[in-house]
Each structure stands twice: as structure tokens, then as C-alpha cells.
Amino acid sequence: MSDASHITPIEGVIQEYAWGGKAFLAQLLHREKSPETPWAEYWLGAHPKGAAKLPGGGKLSEYIAQAPVEALGTSVARAFGSRLPFLLKVLDVDAMLSIQVHPTKAAAEEGFAREEQSGPERTAPNRNYRDDNHKPELGVALTDFYLLHGFRAAEAIRESLDGHPEWQSLLPVLDRDGVRGVYEYIMKAPQGEINTLLQPTVDRLLSAKQDDLLHPDYWARRAIEQYSRDGNHDRGMFSIYWFNLVRLQPGEGIFQDAGIPHAYLQGACVELMANSDNVLRGGLTPKHIDVPELLRHTICDRVVPEILAPRPTEDGWEHYPTPAPDFALLRRSFGEEVVRVPSTDKPSILLLLDGELADEDGRTLLHQDQRAFFVPPGNGLHLRAVAPGTLYRATVGES
């Protein structure tokens, strides 16, 4: 049955990272902003770096801490240490994000404990582990969305070396030590050697424009424009040629598990992840790169990208399947109909992308100025569509 009195409207937190876009999130949230300020991510969750706000000025994290069983349910509170296990985001990627890898749960716990004991401080720029959690991620495209995802086959990497005469000195490394060996060589090489290897590629790319977004040359040129300074070139450019270049069309998803190197390149998406901010970087960034720690946790085996299509459920929703116990993402497109949010023993967050939904009493709940609600366990809803649109539901996965 519907019980809108027990659900809580929440306001997410905007993260103004330099790679963010200028318009998408402002239009989505129906807010005014400075045209020059990049709005990169909209966080809906209880992470300490950006917990969602409640009416009256409180935070979702505080509400959960005060009443974890009521907010999360008994089984979720017990399994996840009285913390909301997922973080829901909307991303607007205008400039390329850093190449990154996320640790396993065990590795995050070990790394966090080590850095808590010996430093650096949690807010330090050279900190690897800011919490003790893993960070599997599911991204679902809202626009055409481009990303790098996992290593290509060794044969494809060999072709990239053959296709760049200046890189052929790396062929013996690939033959002797495999993909991991050549990647490790590049990540550990002095900056001067990286510049020597990349300069002919840089000269070629700057003299001949590439407009095909499914060709690595396009993104390598973007990397030059974004990161090359004073003759120094970002070694992440090699990964553009060695990783899978993927395009997601709106509605398609992809899962990033621990150890899989990846980088978002362009587009808008809904992202759902474990409640963590642990990132090990591997290039395309001016930020800290801990090469030994990165290599310790990077999977260099061939990855064949699996594009996820949502699977219909019995109650009219569509589910994006992943192995993550921390989260599950469902989507519901609706016309002039009743949208049922089932009552479960787990919490959820509702995010309206477009359209309008009202409760059974006719009160408009979800609309352009109030797009998200936190739904504690045991609260089912029947919502009437006022205008057609799309609703996302983030909840806890199956353990």
C-alpha cells in the first residue's frame, strides 16, 4: 500500500570537478549556475564527502546513524555496519576522467588500515585509501557515453605497437613479459622516455584531425590538448590504444568490477556504486599516481566489454544485473499509469529523470524541483503519472 508519509525528500550534493560539464546537471535539477562552473557529479547517498540533505537542514547520514535499523532494515544494518551500502550519482563528463582502478574489499580494508596508521591524512592529495570499502560501479548512459574499459587482447596491443613506428621498441617487452610487462614498463618509465615515445604520435595527431569518436586517435588528441604541457605528455595516452574503447547508447549499462582499469571519456550517465571514494589512478590526470599500488591491483588480462541491457521484472520495472551485493539498479519508464514501488526489507532511493509523479491523494511528489526521495524499508508506494517520464530506483543487492 502507499505510504508517502514515511518517505523523505532528499537533495543531492553537487561536486564541481574540473572535468564536469556546464549545462546537463543544471538543466536536470532546474537550477541556475555560473556558465563557467563545471558541475560534474550529483551525489545521492550518505557518503561523508557529500551526504544528501534532508528537509530542515539535516543529512541522510545523520538520520541513518541515529536509527540504522529503521532506516536500513535489520539485515542491511547488520551486513553493512549500519551504513547505507550504495551511492547513487548522476555524472556529466565533459573532459576525460583519469584512468583508474578500484580495490577489492579486502585490499581496501588492508590499505585503509595501513594508511590510517602511517599516513598520509585522509584529505591529503597523495592518499590512496580514503575509506575501507571496495568500489564496484554500474554506469547507465543517459546520452551517448564513451569510456575505456579493460585491456584489449595481446594481439590488438601488438597491432598498436606495429602501427606506431616510434613504439616498436616496446615489442620485445610485450613478447618477453606480456601485456602486464609492457604496461608496467610504461608506468615505471622516466618522463623523458615517455616524451620520446609519444612525441611523434603527438606531432602526427596535431597535424591531422580525427573526428571519429570510436577511433582512439580522437581521444589521444583530446588527451594532448588536456594534459600535454611544456613537451611533457601523459603516459595514459598508451592506455587509450591498449584498452577497449566503448560507446554506450542511452539506456545501456556497464559494470566496473575491482581491478578493471577504466576511464569515462564523455557523456552523461546514472552511476550506482558501493559507498566508497577509493581510486588508484593510472594516467590522464595531474593527480597523484602510486604506480606500485596501481600495478598491485590492476587486472591486465583481456576483457571483452559486456554491455548490459535492463531485464524486465514481474512488477513492471527493469533491472540491470550485476554481481555486487552492495547495490541494485532498476528503471521504470511510465506513461499515463500507476507506478508501483514495491515494499521490501531494504532501503531505496528514487531518482526521477523526467516526468512527474503524484501520490494517491494527488500531491505531486516527484517533479523537476524535487527529483529524489529516500524510501526506508517496509514502505511501498503507488504513484500516479502526471506527465510521462523515467524513474530510477537504487537499492541494496542480493548477498
FENDAFEN-V467059 format. One record per backbone hydrogen bond with DSSP energy under -0.5 kcal/mol. NH is the residue of the N-H (numbers start at 1). CO is the residue of the C=O. If there is no record, write none. Layout:
nh:NH co:CO
nh:NH co:CO
This chain:
nh:3 co:380
nh:6 co:3
nh:7 co:4
nh:8 co:374
nh:10 co:372
nh:11 co:53
nh:13 co:43
nh:15 co:41
nh:16 co:14
nh:17 co:15
nh:20 co:17
nh:21 co:39
nh:21 co:92
nh:27 co:23
nh:28 co:24
nh:29 co:25
nh:30 co:26
nh:31 co:26
nh:37 co:34
nh:38 co:36
nh:39 co:21
nh:40 co:15
nh:40 co:38
nh:41 co:15
nh:42 co:90
nh:43 co:13
nh:43 co:41
nh:44 co:88
nh:50 co:47
nh:52 co:45
nh:53 co:11
nh:54 co:58
nh:55 co:9
nh:57 co:54
nh:60 co:52
nh:63 co:59
nh:64 co:60
nh:65 co:61
nh:66 co:62
nh:67 co:63
nh:71 co:67
nh:72 co:68
nh:73 co:68
nh:73 co:69
nh:77 co:73
nh:78 co:74
nh:79 co:75
nh:80 co:76
nh:81 co:78
nh:82 co:77
nh:83 co:80
nh:87 co:273
nh:88 co:44
nh:89 co:271
nh:90 co:42
nh:91 co:269
nh:92 co:40
nh:93 co:267
nh:94 co:19
nh:94 co:92
nh:95 co:19
nh:97 co:264
nh:99 co:283
nh:100 co:262
nh:101 co:280
nh:108 co:104
nh:109 co:105
nh:110 co:106
nh:111 co:107
nh:112 co:108
nh:113 co:109
nh:114 co:110
nh:115 co:111
nh:116 co:112
nh:117 co:113
nh:118 co:114
nh:119 co:115
nh:124 co:121
nh:127 co:124
nh:130 co:128
nh:135 co:103
nh:137 co:256
nh:138 co:272
nh:139 co:254
nh:140 co:270
nh:141 co:252
nh:142 co:268
nh:143 co:268
nh:145 co:248
nh:146 co:266
nh:147 co:246
nh:148 co:263
nh:149 co:244
nh:150 co:261
nh:151 co:301
nh:152 co:242
nh:157 co:153
nh:158 co:154
nh:159 co:155
nh:160 co:156
nh:161 co:157
nh:162 co:158
nh:163 co:159
nh:164 co:161
nh:165 co:163
nh:167 co:164
nh:168 co:164
nh:168 co:165
nh:170 co:167
nh:171 co:168
nh:174 co:170
nh:175 co:171
nh:176 co:172
nh:177 co:173
nh:178 co:174
nh:181 co:177
nh:182 co:178
nh:183 co:179
nh:184 co:180
nh:185 co:181
nh:186 co:182
nh:187 co:183
nh:188 co:184
nh:189 co:185
nh:193 co:190
nh:194 co:190
nh:195 co:191
nh:196 co:192
nh:197 co:193
nh:198 co:194
nh:199 co:195
nh:200 co:196
nh:202 co:198
nh:203 co:199
nh:204 co:200
nh:205 co:201
nh:206 co:202
nh:207 co:203
nh:207 co:204
nh:208 co:204
nh:213 co:211
nh:215 co:212
nh:218 co:215
nh:219 co:215
nh:220 co:216
nh:221 co:217
nh:222 co:218
nh:223 co:219
nh:224 co:220
nh:225 co:221
nh:226 co:222
nh:227 co:223
nh:228 co:223
nh:228 co:224
nh:229 co:232
nh:232 co:229
nh:237 co:234
nh:238 co:235
nh:239 co:235
nh:240 co:236
nh:241 co:237
nh:241 co:238
nh:242 co:238
nh:243 co:239
nh:244 co:149
nh:244 co:150
nh:246 co:147
nh:246 co:244
nh:248 co:145
nh:251 co:141
nh:252 co:249
nh:253 co:308
nh:254 co:139
nh:256 co:137
nh:257 co:255
nh:259 co:102
nh:260 co:257
nh:261 co:259
nh:262 co:100
nh:263 co:148
nh:265 co:146
nh:266 co:146
nh:267 co:93
nh:269 co:91
nh:270 co:140
nh:271 co:89
nh:272 co:138
nh:273 co:87
nh:274 co:136
nh:275 co:85
nh:276 co:274
nh:279 co:128
nh:279 co:277
nh:280 co:101
nh:281 co:279
nh:282 co:99
nh:283 co:99
nh:291 co:289
nh:294 co:290
nh:295 co:291
nh:296 co:292
nh:297 co:293
nh:297 co:294
nh:298 co:294
nh:299 co:259
nh:300 co:298
nh:303 co:151
nh:305 co:303
nh:307 co:305
nh:308 co:253
nh:308 co:306
nh:309 co:307
nh:311 co:319
nh:313 co:317
nh:316 co:313
nh:318 co:331
nh:319 co:311
nh:320 co:329
nh:321 co:319
nh:328 co:395
nh:329 co:320
nh:330 co:393
nh:331 co:318
nh:332 co:391
nh:334 co:389
nh:337 co:335
nh:339 co:383
nh:340 co:338
nh:341 co:339
nh:341 co:381
nh:342 co:340
nh:347 co:72
nh:348 co:375
nh:349 co:394
nh:350 co:373
nh:351 co:392
nh:352 co:371
nh:353 co:351
nh:353 co:390
nh:354 co:390
nh:356 co:387
nh:357 co:366
nh:358 co:384
nh:359 co:363
nh:362 co:359
nh:365 co:357
nh:366 co:357
nh:367 co:365
nh:367 co:370
nh:370 co:367
nh:373 co:350
nh:374 co:8
nh:375 co:348
nh:375 co:373
nh:376 co:6
nh:376 co:374
nh:378 co:344
nh:379 co:376
nh:380 co:378
nh:381 co:341
nh:383 co:339
nh:384 co:358
nh:385 co:337
nh:386 co:356
nh:387 co:356
nh:389 co:334
nh:390 co:354
nh:391 co:332
nh:392 co:351
nh:393 co:330
nh:394 co:349
nh:395 co:328
nh:396 co:347
nh:397 co:325
